[in-house]
């Protein structure tokens, strides 16, 4: 009987020991499960942080791209600013050109007048480029030329600049006005043959009248513009 009781106690002890070991294993399993869960949570958190960093980098890249895009657009905007400024420049040029045209028209509506010494003479001016350039030269103020006698048949004087010329071999007569060497005016009271560009002819003086005006010493000639009659 005692032996049976002892065996029961032994069995109970063994069973208790087995139960204790099983509980420890369960506890250890729970602990392992908690550790795994904690590790997974940590990995998820790190992954989340990595995603946040990646998202931040993407956002920064987007901002950089946006900045570059804006920088790329700046030259276009500058070009547009320049383009928008051009019409004003063109308008100013048009206004200036418009202001010059009436002056040119005003000059065309005028005619050249010549005074030899104190005597105004009538001149039939040539319709050529040289005569037109002479008009332009007199637009601001009268052109005063100091003449000198030469050869016993003409007086010649410098105009101080060059005019367009188209020289041809020419036989002159009293009253002729010519351009010589593009920068000198010659008025004849005799005749000569040389390469000149014709400017005009004095119509209200004959050879004797021209000799009286030019054959008695150096004179001053004044050429100016006056309103056409």
Residue pairs with C-beta under 8 A, 6 or more apart in sequence:
103 139
107 135
107 136
107 139
107 225
109 227
109 228
110 135
110 225
110 226
110 227
110 228
111 125
111 225
111 226
111 227
111 228
112 123
112 125
112 131
112 134
112 135
112 138
112 200
112 223
112 224
112 225
112 226
113 120
113 123
113 223
113 224
113 225
113 226
114 120
114 121
114 123
114 177
114 202
114 221
114 222
114 223
115 121
115 221
115 222
115 223
115 224
116 187
116 213
116 214
116 219
116 221
117 213
117 219
117 220
119 213
121 202
121 204
121 205
121 213
122 202
122 203
122 204
123 177
123 200
123 201
123 202
123 203
124 200
124 201
124 203
125 131
125 199
125 200
126 198
126 199
126 200
128 166
128 197
128 198
129 164
129 166
130 163
130 164
130 165
130 166
130 179
130 197
130 199
131 199
131 200
133 163
133 164
134 143
134 159
134 163
134 199
134 223
135 225
137 143
137 159
137 161
137 163
138 223
138 224
138 225
139 225
141 224
142 222
142 223
142 224
143 159
143 222
143 223
143 224
144 220
144 221
144 222
145 157
145 158
145 159
145 185
145 220
145 221
145 222
145 223
146 157
146 158
146 218
146 220
147 155
147 156
147 157
147 187
147 214
147 218
147 219
147 220
147 221
148 155
148 156
148 157
148 218
149 155
149 214
149 215
149 217
149 218
150 156
151 190
151 192
152 190
153 188
153 189
153 190
153 191
153 192
154 172
154 186
154 187
154 188
154 189
154 190
154 192
154 214
155 186
155 187
155 189
155 214
155 218
155 219
155 221
156 180
156 184
156 185
156 186
156 187
157 184
157 185
157 221
158 183
158 184
159 183
159 184
159 185
160 183
161 183
162 182
162 183
163 179
163 182
163 183
164 182
165 179
165 181
165 182
165 197
166 197
167 195
167 196
167 197
168 195
168 196
168 197
169 193
169 194
169 195
170 178
170 193
170 194
170 195
170 196
170 198
171 191
171 192
171 193
172 178
172 188
172 191
172 192
172 193
172 194
172 196
173 188
173 191
173 207
174 188
174 189
174 190
174 191
174 205
174 206
174 207
174 210
174 211
175 188
175 189
175 201
175 202
175 203
175 205
175 206
175 207
175 210
176 187
176 188
176 198
176 201
176 202
177 185
177 186
177 187
177 188
177 198
177 199
177 200
177 201
177 202
178 185
178 186
178 188
178 196
178 197
178 198
178 199
179 185
179 186
179 196
179 197
179 198
179 199
180 186
180 194
180 196
180 197
182 197
185 199
185 221
186 196
187 202
187 210
187 214
187 221
188 210
189 207
189 210
189 211
189 213
189 214
189 215
190 207
190 211
202 210
205 213
213 219
